[in-house]
């Protein structure tokens, strides 16, 4: 069971985890990650732009890759788009497996690829104006460990 | 072909998509053609280090071949998650 959802709406992490754990399989571990809008440097809001269609395809391709590498029993990825204020949730990745090692690693793999390959862009709003966030080299470095 | 622009490329060019009949064999040729369409395009495609491209929703390089019915997208390096 895997579900990929791109949405303007907020998500309920508890409900997402409950959906993952409802799968009738030999689940022994669920790892989840939630990304939140950080309110540093006077950030007022952040607007997430995306390429509909390609986002889903790109994430699905990495889900397929993750399933080849780890024995994943259930998986859910939710990514929000639109205007978000500090403290709001941006992204959810939840992975269920029989053991924690696979669940942790697959969740981290999926987040690293999501950040460097899925076509989303962040526009930050501050008092001084709006600026598109630039890609971080550290994110490109993170993804290299999986290659 | 259908051409899509995202993030600051869309802002500089002033539109999110357009359909053009361009006799370009590859992505680099299409960019040369687009640059000649006006100052907004020229500004958008000034720094090629900051441009990424997808053809039919797959990441590609500038040498990727193009066909008349392709969907081509230009955007900056991604910053989701």
Backbone of each chain as ProteinMPNN parsed JSONL, in Angstrom:
{"seq_chain_A": "XXXXXXXXXXXXXXXXXXXXXXXXXXXXXXXXXXXXXXXXXXXXXXXXXXXXXXXXXXXXXXXXXXXXXXXXXXXXXXXXXXXXXXXXXXXXXXXXXXXXXXXXXXXXXXXXXXXXXXXXXXXXXXXXXXXXXXXXXXXXXXXXXXX", "coords_chain_A": {"N_chain_A": [[0.857, -1.191, 0.0], [0.779, 2.04, -1.048], [0.638, 5.548, -0.952], [0.513, 8.643, -2.577], [0.193, 12.027, -2.162], [-0.641, 15.268, -3.165], [-1.432, 18.375, -1.949], [-3.515, 21.214, -1.132], [-4.583, 21.277, 1.329], [-4.168, 20.933, 4.898], [-2.711, 18.174, 6.728], [-3.462, 15.36, 8.879], [-1.258, 14.1, 11.017], [-1.568, 11.901, 12.733], [-3.742, 10.536, 11.63], [-2.672, 9.83, 9.188], [-0.612, 8.1, 9.951], [-2.141, 6.158, 11.194], [-3.487, 5.138, 8.982], [-1.396, 3.957, 7.606], [-0.63, 1.981, 9.441], [-2.825, 0.381, 9.428], [-2.66, -1.494, 7.514], [-2.828, -4.883, 6.731], [-0.368, -6.593, 7.569], [2.937, -7.766, 8.287], [3.826, -5.684, 10.16], [6.357, -4.095, 11.961], [7.553, -1.773, 12.539], [7.172, 1.725, 12.255], [8.246, 4.514, 10.628], [8.2, 8.002, 10.685], [8.242, 11.231, 9.142], [7.938, 14.704, 9.526], [7.843, 17.719, 7.909], [8.15, 21.163, 8.681], [7.151, 24.592, 8.401], [9.651, 26.824, 9.025], [10.0, 29.511, 11.198], [12.132, 31.43, 10.948], [14.357, 34.343, 10.812], [12.449, 36.379, 10.486], [10.463, 35.406, 8.777], [7.427, 35.64, 7.048], [5.586, 34.181, 5.56], [5.321, 31.318, 3.356], [5.229, 30.317, 0.031], [4.358, 27.508, -1.761], [5.153, 26.408, -4.875], [4.419, 24.233, -7.62], [4.907, 21.568, -10.039], [2.351, 20.187, -11.423], [1.553, 16.768, -11.867], [4.216, 16.088, -12.854], [5.4, 16.154, -10.348], [4.069, 14.098, -8.939], [4.798, 11.924, -10.538], [7.59, 11.911, -10.295], [7.948, 11.5, -7.545], [6.677, 9.025, -7.327], [8.415, 7.437, -8.827], [10.626, 7.357, -7.171], [9.553, 6.126, -4.988], [9.122, 3.592, -6.027], [11.785, 2.864, -6.404], [12.656, 2.905, -3.742], [11.188, 0.772, -2.739], [12.43, -1.316, -3.982], [14.793, -1.384, -2.652], [14.303, -1.655, 0.101], [12.369, -3.688, 2.386], [9.45, -2.642, 2.246], [6.322, -2.249, 3.761], [4.113, -0.586, 3.909], [3.336, 2.763, 2.857], [3.315, 6.319, 2.867], [3.1, 9.474, 1.396], [2.734, 12.868, 1.785], [2.463, 16.023, 0.398], [2.303, 19.451, 0.791], [0.984, 22.287, -1.003], [0.823, 25.755, -2.015], [0.072, 28.699, 0.028], [1.768, 28.952, 3.066], [2.104, 29.454, 6.587], [4.58, 30.19, 9.207], [5.162, 27.385, 11.287], [3.24, 25.786, 10.191], [2.536, 22.545, 8.768], [4.457, 21.058, 6.155], [5.264, 18.728, 4.774], [4.809, 15.174, 4.783], [6.218, 12.075, 5.445], [5.776, 8.708, 5.693], [6.733, 5.472, 6.62], [6.285, 2.005, 6.715], [7.64, -1.009, 7.969], [9.007, -4.287, 8.615], [11.039, -4.083, 10.43], [12.914, -1.578, 12.276], [15.203, -0.457, 11.051], [14.986, -0.538, 8.223], [12.676, 1.015, 7.902], [13.411, 3.575, 8.91], [15.586, 4.179, 7.184], [14.438, 4.087, 4.595], [12.568, 6.158, 4.784], [14.249, 8.348, 5.071], [15.721, 8.258, 2.704], [13.628, 8.73, 0.853], [12.88, 11.35, 1.585], [15.27, 12.737, 1.042], [15.45, 12.453, -1.754], [13.058, 13.608, -2.496], [13.517, 16.284, -1.843], [15.501, 17.012, -3.641], [14.772, 16.297, -6.217], [11.978, 16.307, -6.795], [9.662, 18.42, -8.403], [9.124, 21.07, -6.781], [8.851, 24.425, -5.567], [9.93, 27.004, -3.377], [8.672, 30.09, -2.305], [9.647, 32.706, -0.382], [8.175, 34.942, 1.919], [8.875, 38.056, 3.269], [9.148, 41.052, 5.347], [10.746, 42.641, 3.812], [10.252, 41.884, 1.257], [9.56, 39.423, -1.374], [11.214, 36.37, -1.95], [12.591, 33.811, -3.973], [13.499, 30.658, -2.782], [16.802, 29.391, -2.77], [18.335, 26.442, -4.085], [19.965, 24.129, -1.901], [23.352, 23.222, -1.483], [23.985, 21.326, 0.368], [21.814, 19.636, 0.367], [22.079, 18.342, -2.067], [24.38, 16.962, -1.505], [23.467, 15.244, 0.484], [21.89, 13.451, -0.939], [23.703, 12.012, -2.359], [24.74, 9.908, -0.902], [23.087, 7.775, -1.315], [23.574, 6.839, -3.784]], "CA_chain_A": [[0.0, 0.0, 0.0], [1.48, 3.324, -0.995], [-0.193, 6.665, -1.411], [1.217, 9.915, -2.762], [-0.853, 13.04, -2.251], [-0.218, 16.669, -3.166], [-2.681, 18.975, -1.499], [-3.528, 22.522, -0.481], [-5.098, 21.088, 2.686], [-3.31, 20.386, 5.945], [-2.951, 16.747, 6.971], [-3.443, 14.96, 10.287], [-0.209, 13.061, 11.079], [-2.099, 10.711, 13.4], [-4.581, 9.81, 10.679], [-1.784, 9.254, 8.163], [0.072, 6.946, 10.563], [-3.166, 5.126, 11.4], [-3.747, 4.52, 7.674], [-0.246, 3.083, 7.307], [-0.593, 0.814, 10.332], [-4.018, -0.453, 9.223], [-2.368, -2.527, 6.523], [-2.698, -6.198, 7.376], [0.91, -7.18, 7.197], [3.786, -8.018, 9.439], [4.477, -4.415, 10.485], [7.017, -4.038, 13.26], [8.117, -0.433, 12.73], [6.701, 2.81, 11.37], [9.037, 5.74, 10.769], [7.533, 9.114, 10.006], [8.915, 12.523, 9.142], [7.06, 15.839, 9.212], [8.544, 18.979, 7.667], [7.346, 22.29, 9.172], [7.671, 25.908, 7.987], [10.46, 27.396, 10.097], [9.756, 30.967, 11.21], [13.34, 32.198, 11.287], [14.69, 35.56, 10.06], [11.277, 37.187, 10.186], [9.651, 34.852, 7.683], [5.992, 35.86, 7.257], [4.887, 33.057, 4.939], [6.055, 30.632, 2.29], [4.279, 29.773, -0.937], [4.943, 26.387, -2.506], [4.746, 26.248, -6.27], [4.808, 22.884, -8.055], [4.616, 21.143, -11.41], [1.395, 19.083, -11.25], [1.83, 15.659, -12.781], [5.613, 15.658, -12.733], [5.67, 15.896, -8.925], [3.576, 12.76, -8.606], [5.62, 10.941, -11.267], [8.945, 11.882, -9.736], [7.868, 10.854, -6.227], [6.34, 7.613, -7.56], [9.624, 6.755, -9.31], [11.504, 7.104, -6.029], [8.873, 5.129, -4.156], [9.448, 2.307, -6.665], [13.193, 2.594, -6.094], [12.751, 2.59, -2.302], [10.622, -0.57, -2.525], [13.426, -2.299, -4.438], [15.918, -1.416, -1.716], [13.913, -2.031, 1.458], [11.086, -4.414, 2.44], [8.438, -1.693, 2.71], [4.986, -2.854, 3.842], [3.152, 0.482, 3.611], [4.055, 4.021, 2.699], [2.455, 7.446, 2.545], [3.79, 10.765, 1.255], [1.82, 13.991, 1.559], [3.204, 17.283, 0.254], [1.37, 20.56, 0.602], [1.328, 23.4, -1.903], [0.081, 26.969, -1.672], [0.704, 29.614, 0.988], [1.835, 28.392, 4.416], [2.752, 30.35, 7.55], [5.454, 29.445, 10.114], [4.503, 26.424, 12.168], [2.392, 24.857, 9.431], [3.193, 21.354, 8.222], [4.666, 21.069, 4.699], [5.429, 17.409, 4.161], [4.759, 13.985, 5.627], [6.656, 10.805, 4.866], [5.628, 7.615, 6.66], [7.102, 4.173, 6.04], [6.162, 0.856, 7.608], [8.402, -2.193, 7.591], [9.025, -5.236, 9.729], [12.057, -3.667, 11.395], [13.102, -0.128, 12.24], [16.29, -0.01, 10.172], [14.453, -0.317, 6.878], [11.705, 2.115, 7.942], [14.176, 4.826, 9.033], [16.391, 4.441, 5.979], [13.579, 4.379, 3.438], [11.977, 7.491, 4.979], [15.291, 9.343, 4.815], [15.961, 8.169, 1.25], [12.521, 9.397, 0.148], [12.969, 12.796, 1.833], [16.432, 13.285, 0.33], [15.126, 12.555, -3.178], [11.977, 14.578, -2.649], [14.084, 17.633, -1.768], [16.427, 17.333, -4.729], [14.267, 15.887, -7.542], [10.554, 16.585, -7.041], [9.566, 19.83, -8.809], [8.456, 22.044, -5.907], [9.686, 25.621, -5.332], [9.441, 27.813, -2.247], [8.788, 31.551, -2.356], [9.559, 33.204, 0.991], [7.685, 36.323, 2.09], [9.336, 38.788, 4.456], [8.817, 42.485, 5.265], [11.58, 43.253, 2.774], [9.811, 41.429, -0.063], [9.474, 37.984, -1.6], [12.415, 35.812, -2.586], [12.578, 32.359, -4.216], [14.552, 29.947, -2.049], [17.772, 28.734, -3.657], [18.649, 25.055, -3.718], [21.137, 24.026, -1.022], [24.326, 22.203, -1.878], [23.947, 20.263, 1.379], [20.783, 18.678, -0.032], [22.664, 17.523, -3.136], [25.344, 16.068, -0.846], [22.704, 14.216, 1.215], [21.351, 12.454, -1.84], [24.807, 11.231, -2.942], [25.031, 8.685, -0.136], [22.22, 6.684, -1.761], [23.885, 6.496, -5.186]], "C_chain_A": [[0.894, 1.243, 0.0], [0.583, 4.401, -1.567], [0.65, 7.926, -1.467], [0.139, 10.968, -2.952], [-0.244, 14.437, -2.219], [-1.474, 17.493, -2.945], [-2.496, 20.379, -0.951], [-3.904, 22.374, 0.998], [-4.02, 20.572, 3.635], [-3.629, 18.889, 6.085], [-2.879, 16.485, 8.469], [-2.421, 13.829, 10.409], [-0.714, 11.775, 11.72], [-2.926, 9.858, 12.451], [-3.726, 9.145, 9.602], [-1.098, 7.997, 8.711], [-0.919, 5.802, 10.787], [-3.455, 4.394, 10.086], [-2.627, 3.553, 7.305], [-0.325, 1.809, 8.149], [-1.813, -0.092, 10.173], [-3.791, -1.567, 8.205], [-2.15, -3.868, 7.231], [-1.424, -6.885, 6.892], [1.756, -7.255, 8.452], [4.563, -6.764, 9.863], [5.081, -4.471, 11.892], [7.554, -2.662, 13.559], [7.485, 0.54, 11.75], [7.57, 4.022, 11.657], [8.301, 6.847, 10.034], [8.351, 10.38, 10.143], [7.883, 13.582, 8.804], [7.93, 17.075, 9.049], [7.609, 20.127, 8.008], [7.969, 23.599, 8.681], [8.364, 26.551, 9.193], [10.325, 28.928, 10.056], [10.985, 31.782, 11.535], [13.513, 33.421, 10.391], [13.449, 36.355, 9.643], [10.457, 36.701, 9.011], [8.162, 35.048, 7.998], [5.185, 34.681, 6.724], [5.76, 32.47, 3.848], [5.012, 30.074, 1.328], [4.977, 28.684, -1.74], [4.302, 26.272, -3.874], [5.13, 24.82, -6.675], [4.376, 22.632, -9.495], [3.67, 19.946, -11.288], [1.681, 17.983, -12.275], [3.26, 15.19, -12.619], [5.966, 15.378, -11.274], [5.273, 14.466, -8.566], [4.448, 11.684, -9.265], [6.985, 10.766, -10.64], [8.943, 11.175, -8.374], [7.588, 9.356, -6.404], [7.573, 6.823, -8.009], [10.54, 6.429, -8.128], [10.874, 6.158, -5.017], [9.185, 3.729, -4.711], [10.879, 1.904, -6.333], [13.353, 2.193, -4.623], [12.247, 1.167, -2.027], [11.572, -1.676, -2.999], [14.51, -2.481, -3.382], [15.557, -1.929, -0.328], [12.579, -2.774, 1.432], [9.986, -3.541, 3.059], [7.055, -2.352, 2.669], [3.885, -1.838, 3.554], [3.891, 1.808, 3.622], [3.071, 5.126, 2.349], [3.293, 8.717, 2.456], [2.728, 11.818, 0.981], [2.67, 15.246, 1.441], [2.204, 18.386, -0.001], [1.911, 21.585, -0.377], [0.462, 24.594, -1.499], [0.804, 27.769, -0.594], [0.605, 29.055, 2.405], [2.547, 29.378, 5.336], [3.617, 29.525, 8.511], [4.66, 28.575, 11.079], [3.623, 25.444, 11.424], [3.21, 23.68, 8.903], [3.304, 21.47, 6.698], [4.579, 19.661, 4.123], [5.352, 16.302, 5.213], [5.298, 12.807, 4.831], [6.522, 9.75, 5.956], [5.9, 6.287, 5.981], [6.952, 3.078, 7.098], [6.959, -0.314, 7.053], [8.369, -3.158, 8.777], [9.968, -4.785, 10.836], [12.412, -2.195, 11.206], [14.16, 0.357, 11.252], [15.772, 0.348, 8.789], [13.501, 0.884, 6.869], [12.423, 3.462, 8.021], [14.879, 5.157, 7.722], [15.529, 4.816, 4.792], [12.96, 5.774, 3.565], [13.009, 8.567, 4.641], [15.648, 9.404, 3.323], [14.883, 8.964, 0.499], [12.562, 10.911, 0.373], [14.123, 13.417, 1.064], [16.123, 13.446, -1.161], [14.014, 13.562, -3.43], [12.545, 16.001, -2.701], [14.92, 18.002, -2.99], [15.886, 17.021, -6.119], [12.818, 16.268, -7.824], [10.38, 18.081, -7.319], [8.6, 20.664, -7.956], [9.42, 23.226, -5.748], [9.054, 26.453, -4.241], [9.705, 29.305, -2.48], [8.593, 32.068, -0.936], [9.086, 34.644, 1.011], [8.235, 36.895, 3.385], [8.909, 40.246, 4.303], [9.541, 43.144, 4.099], [11.178, 42.811, 1.36], [9.79, 39.912, -0.165], [10.691, 37.493, -2.377], [12.246, 34.306, -2.775], [13.758, 31.728, -3.489], [15.493, 29.299, -3.055], [18.061, 27.334, -3.148], [19.928, 25.038, -2.884], [22.053, 22.902, -1.493], [24.292, 21.019, -0.914], [22.909, 19.209, 1.016], [21.289, 17.769, -1.143], [23.653, 16.519, -2.548], [24.602, 14.914, -0.155], [22.267, 13.086, 0.298], [22.452, 11.523, -2.384], [25.062, 9.924, -2.203], [24.185, 7.497, -0.577], [22.597, 6.177, -3.154], [24.937, 5.407, -5.278]], "O_chain_A": [[1.666, 1.464, 0.933], [-0.137, 4.185, -2.542], [1.398, 8.239, -0.54], [-0.732, 10.82, -3.808], [0.57, 14.748, -1.349], [-2.464, 17.335, -3.661], [-1.455, 20.7, -0.377], [-3.585, 23.237, 1.816], [-3.092, 19.871, 3.23], [-4.666, 18.41, 5.626], [-2.315, 17.273, 9.228], [-2.681, 12.715, 9.954], [-0.335, 10.681, 11.301], [-2.836, 8.631, 12.456], [-4.021, 8.034, 9.161], [-1.013, 6.973, 8.032], [-0.586, 4.632, 10.598], [-3.645, 3.178, 10.077], [-2.872, 2.474, 6.764], [-0.116, 0.705, 7.646], [-1.842, -1.198, 10.713], [-4.62, -2.465, 8.053], [-1.392, -3.966, 8.196], [-1.431, -7.652, 5.93], [1.332, -6.855, 9.535], [5.793, -6.774, 9.918], [4.42, -4.837, 12.864], [7.969, -2.385, 14.685], [7.289, 0.227, 10.576], [7.626, 4.502, 12.79], [7.836, 6.662, 8.909], [9.061, 10.578, 11.129], [7.054, 13.394, 7.914], [8.674, 17.436, 9.961], [6.425, 20.09, 7.676], [9.191, 23.695, 8.562], [7.748, 26.788, 10.233], [10.513, 29.55, 9.011], [10.906, 32.731, 12.315], [12.886, 33.519, 9.336], [13.419, 36.938, 8.558], [9.822, 37.5, 8.321], [7.692, 34.672, 9.072], [4.225, 34.237, 7.352], [6.786, 33.034, 3.467], [4.04, 29.443, 1.743], [6.041, 28.903, -2.319], [3.096, 26.069, -4.013], [6.075, 24.26, -6.121], [3.591, 23.383, -10.075], [4.119, 18.821, -11.074], [2.014, 18.271, -13.425], [3.502, 14.03, -12.286], [6.743, 14.467, -10.989], [6.051, 13.725, -7.965], [4.791, 10.676, -8.647], [7.479, 9.651, -10.471], [9.819, 10.36, -8.086], [8.183, 8.523, -5.721], [7.75, 5.671, -7.615], [11.153, 5.363, -8.085], [11.578, 5.471, -4.277], [9.475, 2.804, -3.953], [11.15, 0.745, -6.019], [14.09, 1.261, -4.301], [12.804, 0.451, -1.195], [11.537, -2.803, -2.505], [15.074, -3.564, -3.226], [16.377, -2.553, 0.345], [11.748, -2.523, 0.56], [9.644, -3.685, 4.232], [6.671, -2.939, 1.658], [2.839, -2.195, 3.012], [4.914, 1.97, 4.286], [2.106, 4.897, 1.621], [4.101, 8.999, 3.342], [1.922, 11.678, 0.06], [3.513, 15.505, 2.301], [1.361, 18.283, -0.892], [3.12, 21.731, -0.556], [-0.5, 24.456, -0.744], [1.987, 27.553, -0.33], [-0.48, 28.729, 2.886], [3.482, 30.06, 4.917], [3.429, 28.314, 8.63], [3.628, 28.984, 11.611], [3.287, 24.385, 11.954], [4.405, 23.8, 8.63], [2.372, 21.92, 6.032], [3.909, 19.429, 3.116], [5.768, 16.47, 6.359], [4.89, 12.569, 3.694], [7.102, 9.895, 7.032], [5.371, 6.005, 4.907], [7.43, 3.212, 8.224], [6.962, -0.579, 5.851], [7.77, -2.865, 9.812], [9.742, -5.056, 12.015], [12.237, -1.635, 10.124], [14.038, 1.442, 10.685], [16.085, 1.411, 8.254], [13.52, 1.682, 5.931], [12.086, 4.389, 7.284], [14.78, 6.274, 7.216], [15.847, 5.755, 4.062], [12.838, 6.491, 2.572], [12.687, 9.57, 4.005], [15.848, 10.483, 2.766], [15.193, 9.769, -0.38], [12.304, 11.676, -0.557], [13.98, 14.499, 0.495], [16.489, 14.454, -1.765], [14.017, 14.274, -4.433], [12.106, 16.821, -3.507], [15.033, 19.179, -3.332], [16.482, 17.44, -7.111], [12.463, 16.528, -8.974], [10.886, 18.916, -6.569], [7.458, 20.926, -8.333], [10.638, 23.057, -5.787], [7.834, 26.602, -4.168], [10.819, 29.712, -2.809], [7.525, 31.9, -0.348], [9.539, 35.468, 0.217], [8.086, 36.305, 4.456], [8.374, 40.636, 3.265], [9.03, 44.077, 3.478], [11.718, 43.319, 0.378], [9.977, 39.207, 0.827], [11.133, 38.127, -3.336], [11.814, 33.605, -1.86], [14.884, 32.218, -3.577], [15.058, 28.733, -4.058], [18.036, 27.073, -1.945], [20.851, 25.819, -3.119], [21.613, 21.808, -1.845], [24.53, 19.875, -1.301], [23.088, 18.028, 1.316], [20.978, 16.578, -1.171], [23.76, 15.385, -3.016], [25.042, 13.765, -0.198], [22.266, 11.918, 0.688], [22.176, 10.402, -2.811], [25.537, 8.951, -2.79], [24.507, 6.35, -0.265], [22.019, 5.209, -3.647], [25.312, 5.002, -6.378]]}, "seq_chain_B": "XXXXXXXXXXXXXXXXXXXXXXXXXXXXXXXXXXXXXXXXXXXXXXXXXXXXXXXXXXXXXXXXXXXXXXXXXXXXXXXXX", "coords_chain_B": {"N_chain_B": [[4.971, 22.7, -29.77], [4.32, 22.282, -26.234], [5.132, 24.604, -23.769], [6.268, 25.073, -20.513], [6.625, 27.22, -17.663], [8.143, 27.717, -14.519], [8.196, 28.994, -11.099], [10.642, 31.536, -10.572], [11.191, 31.781, -13.263], [8.745, 31.843, -14.525], [7.803, 34.265, -13.527], [9.652, 36.122, -14.602], [9.304, 35.77, -17.337], [6.626, 36.192, -17.571], [4.458, 34.58, -18.039], [2.797, 31.395, -17.595], [2.581, 29.26, -19.278], [2.865, 28.3, -22.756], [2.087, 27.599, -26.192], [4.103, 26.708, -28.771], [5.341, 26.633, -32.098], [8.191, 25.475, -32.761], [11.129, 25.114, -34.589], [13.185, 23.49, -33.278], [15.791, 21.227, -32.606], [16.74, 20.263, -30.258], [16.83, 20.831, -26.625], [18.615, 22.923, -26.023], [18.603, 24.326, -28.425], [15.969, 25.196, -28.468], [15.996, 26.969, -26.302], [17.698, 28.969, -27.283], [16.063, 29.98, -29.275], [13.91, 30.924, -27.714], [15.121, 32.932, -26.167], [15.347, 34.99, -27.983], [12.856, 36.029, -28.077], [12.216, 38.174, -26.46], [12.949, 40.683, -23.858], [12.228, 39.684, -21.311], [12.392, 36.912, -21.565], [15.064, 36.736, -22.205], [16.21, 37.594, -19.818], [15.302, 35.581, -18.112], [16.628, 33.317, -19.084], [19.307, 33.901, -18.666], [21.285, 33.005, -16.801], [22.455, 30.012, -17.099], [23.248, 28.088, -15.298], [21.375, 28.064, -13.343], [19.132, 26.933, -14.355], [16.842, 24.338, -14.902], [15.554, 21.525, -16.749], [12.708, 19.776, -18.012], [11.45, 17.189, -20.062], [8.453, 16.026, -21.226], [7.779, 15.567, -18.58], [10.027, 14.429, -17.4], [13.221, 14.709, -15.93], [15.777, 16.244, -17.842], [18.803, 16.83, -19.817], [20.432, 19.623, -21.506], [20.927, 18.734, -24.04], [18.882, 17.124, -24.773], [16.647, 15.62, -27.084], [13.953, 17.012, -29.054], [10.471, 16.751, -29.89], [7.589, 17.616, -31.943], [5.243, 17.354, -30.4], [5.957, 17.454, -27.785], [6.037, 18.09, -24.223], [7.568, 20.635, -22.671], [9.382, 21.772, -19.909], [10.632, 24.5, -18.014], [12.583, 25.389, -15.234], [13.837, 26.575, -11.981], [16.493, 25.063, -9.892], [15.109, 22.584, -7.754], [13.229, 23.087, -4.666], [11.708, 21.776, -2.692], [10.059, 19.929, 0.005]], "CA_chain_B": [[5.148, 22.027, -28.479], [3.823, 23.022, -25.081], [6.266, 24.996, -22.936], [5.826, 25.515, -19.185], [7.629, 27.942, -16.871], [7.808, 27.696, -13.093], [8.911, 29.823, -10.118], [11.023, 32.873, -11.077], [11.163, 31.838, -14.737], [7.388, 32.268, -14.883], [7.682, 35.696, -13.229], [10.447, 36.919, -15.551], [8.732, 35.653, -18.686], [5.304, 36.793, -17.498], [3.399, 33.612, -18.344], [3.108, 30.081, -17.037], [2.734, 28.293, -20.367], [2.535, 28.725, -24.115], [2.285, 26.566, -27.203], [4.868, 27.299, -29.87], [5.817, 25.741, -33.148], [9.602, 25.872, -32.858], [11.931, 24.097, -35.273], [14.411, 23.225, -32.518], [16.037, 19.79, -32.524], [16.966, 19.895, -28.856], [16.475, 21.84, -25.622], [19.494, 24.088, -26.181], [18.103, 25.073, -29.586], [14.721, 25.85, -28.054], [16.358, 28.106, -25.44], [18.195, 30.033, -28.187], [14.883, 30.55, -29.915], [13.12, 31.652, -26.704], [15.855, 34.144, -25.769], [15.126, 36.037, -28.994], [11.449, 36.464, -28.03], [12.023, 39.416, -25.711], [13.845, 40.891, -22.705], [11.852, 38.815, -20.192], [12.975, 35.592, -21.857], [16.518, 36.885, -22.124], [16.544, 37.654, -18.382], [15.026, 34.273, -17.51], [17.611, 32.313, -19.525], [20.647, 34.485, -18.629], [22.235, 32.174, -16.053], [22.028, 28.632, -17.365], [23.535, 27.23, -14.13], [20.184, 28.064, -12.481], [17.977, 26.443, -15.112], [16.66, 22.898, -15.088], [14.567, 21.28, -17.798], [12.068, 18.457, -18.089], [10.691, 16.921, -21.278], [7.4, 15.056, -20.902], [7.793, 15.366, -17.118], [11.231, 13.724, -16.942], [14.408, 15.575, -15.938], [16.683, 16.014, -18.979], [19.869, 17.8, -20.025], [20.204, 20.567, -22.611], [21.088, 18.061, -25.332], [17.734, 16.237, -25.018], [15.961, 15.859, -28.366], [12.568, 17.471, -28.927], [9.516, 16.492, -30.957], [6.551, 18.649, -32.021], [4.171, 17.209, -29.406], [6.531, 17.332, -26.446], [5.785, 19.083, -23.178], [8.889, 21.034, -22.174], [9.245, 22.665, -18.753], [11.858, 25.133, -17.519], [12.424, 25.792, -13.831], [15.093, 26.598, -11.227], [16.697, 23.868, -9.065], [13.923, 22.415, -6.907], [13.427, 23.413, -3.242], [10.574, 21.276, -1.899], [10.338, 19.171, 1.221]], "C_chain_B": [[4.638, 22.922, -27.35], [5.012, 23.327, -24.165], [5.734, 25.57, -21.62], [6.975, 26.198, -18.46], [7.186, 27.951, -15.414], [8.701, 28.648, -12.298], [9.367, 31.139, -10.767], [11.104, 32.926, -12.595], [9.796, 32.33, -15.213], [7.237, 33.78, -14.651], [8.432, 36.546, -14.252], [9.818, 36.914, -16.937], [7.314, 36.22, -18.719], [4.176, 35.868, -17.945], [3.797, 32.245, -17.809], [3.232, 29.015, -18.123], [2.387, 28.907, -21.709], [2.771, 27.551, -25.052], [2.934, 27.218, -28.408], [5.261, 26.214, -30.865], [7.264, 26.14, -33.426], [10.406, 24.773, -33.554], [13.258, 23.828, -34.56], [14.566, 21.72, -32.349], [16.235, 19.342, -31.084], [16.678, 21.082, -27.932], [17.329, 23.097, -25.787], [19.025, 24.965, -27.349], [16.821, 25.825, -29.265], [15.022, 27.089, -27.199], [16.879, 29.269, -26.289], [17.023, 30.752, -28.84], [14.086, 31.414, -28.92], [13.788, 32.966, -26.304], [15.566, 35.311, -26.715], [13.699, 36.586, -28.944], [11.221, 37.725, -27.214], [12.912, 39.497, -24.493], [13.514, 40.008, -21.509], [12.463, 37.436, -20.346], [14.493, 35.638, -21.695], [16.97, 36.879, -20.665], [16.372, 36.271, -17.746], [16.121, 33.263, -17.845], [19.05, 32.84, -19.489], [21.651, 33.541, -17.974], [21.826, 30.705, -16.165], [22.352, 27.666, -16.218], [22.29, 27.085, -13.25], [18.946, 27.53, -13.184], [17.995, 24.914, -15.186], [15.546, 22.702, -16.107], [13.971, 19.878, -17.662], [11.37, 18.361, -19.437], [9.735, 15.774, -20.969], [7.516, 14.585, -19.448], [8.935, 14.486, -16.62], [12.394, 14.716, -16.987], [15.295, 15.229, -17.132], [17.786, 17.073, -18.998], [19.57, 18.651, -21.253], [20.306, 19.909, -23.992], [19.895, 17.144, -25.659], [17.002, 16.631, -26.301], [14.501, 16.244, -28.122], [11.736, 17.083, -30.135], [8.391, 17.511, -30.877], [5.47, 18.548, -30.945], [4.687, 17.105, -27.973], [6.041, 18.43, -25.519], [7.141, 19.391, -22.541], [8.682, 21.996, -21.005], [10.609, 23.207, -18.354], [11.607, 25.629, -16.105], [13.781, 25.879, -13.144], [15.284, 25.281, -10.472], [15.59, 23.79, -8.003], [14.244, 22.647, -5.425], [12.246, 22.949, -2.382], [11.011, 20.61, -0.609], [10.28, 20.02, 2.471]], "O_chain_B": [[4.539, 24.14, -27.492], [5.795, 22.439, -23.827], [4.863, 26.44, -21.617], [8.137, 25.821, -18.61], [6.013, 28.164, -15.109], [9.78, 29.049, -12.736], [8.573, 31.794, -11.441], [11.088, 34.016, -13.167], [9.689, 33.113, -16.156], [6.632, 34.485, -15.459], [7.919, 37.564, -14.716], [9.804, 37.934, -17.625], [6.849, 36.676, -19.763], [3.062, 36.325, -18.201], [4.977, 31.968, -17.595], [3.896, 27.997, -17.93], [1.692, 29.921, -21.777], [3.542, 26.638, -24.756], [2.393, 28.156, -28.992], [5.477, 25.054, -30.513], [7.527, 27.034, -34.231], [10.358, 23.616, -33.136], [14.325, 23.926, -35.166], [13.616, 21.021, -31.998], [15.941, 18.201, -30.728], [16.334, 22.176, -28.381], [16.815, 24.212, -25.698], [19.05, 26.193, -27.264], [16.611, 26.946, -29.728], [14.382, 28.129, -27.356], [16.536, 30.424, -26.036], [17.004, 31.979, -28.939], [13.644, 32.511, -29.263], [13.12, 33.984, -26.124], [15.542, 36.469, -26.299], [13.367, 37.508, -29.689], [10.133, 38.298, -27.268], [13.559, 38.517, -24.121], [14.413, 39.62, -20.764], [12.985, 36.862, -19.391], [15.114, 34.732, -21.141], [17.968, 36.252, -20.313], [17.199, 35.846, -16.939], [16.502, 32.452, -17.002], [19.92, 32.312, -20.182], [22.732, 33.301, -18.512], [20.968, 30.224, -15.425], [21.809, 26.563, -16.16], [22.158, 26.114, -12.505], [17.834, 27.658, -12.671], [19.014, 24.294, -15.487], [14.708, 23.58, -16.309], [14.644, 18.932, -17.252], [10.769, 19.33, -19.903], [10.142, 14.705, -20.516], [7.377, 13.403, -19.134], [8.837, 13.871, -15.558], [12.542, 15.468, -17.95], [15.538, 14.054, -17.405], [17.712, 18.077, -18.29], [18.581, 18.428, -21.951], [19.83, 20.457, -24.986], [19.892, 16.471, -26.69], [16.77, 17.81, -26.567], [13.898, 15.854, -27.122], [12.225, 17.085, -31.265], [8.246, 18.198, -29.865], [4.842, 19.553, -30.611], [3.953, 16.718, -27.063], [5.685, 19.528, -25.945], [7.775, 18.518, -21.948], [7.889, 22.933, -21.106], [11.607, 22.486, -18.353], [10.563, 26.211, -15.811], [14.766, 25.332, -13.641], [14.362, 24.467, -10.407], [15.19, 24.805, -7.432], [15.373, 22.435, -4.984], [11.837, 23.647, -1.454], [12.163, 20.711, -0.189], [10.494, 19.514, 3.572]]}, "name": "protein", "num_of_chains": 2, "seq": "XXXXXXXXXXXXXXXXXXXXXXXXXXXXXXXXXXXXXXXXXXXXXXXXXXXXXXXXXXXXXXXXXXXXXXXXXXXXXXXXXXXXXXXXXXXXXXXXXXXXXXXXXXXXXXXXXXXXXXXXXXXXXXXXXXXXXXXXXXXXXXXXXXXXXXXXXXXXXXXXXXXXXXXXXXXXXXXXXXXXXXXXXXXXXXXXXXXXXXXXXXXXXXXXXXXXXXXXXXXXXXXXXXXX"}
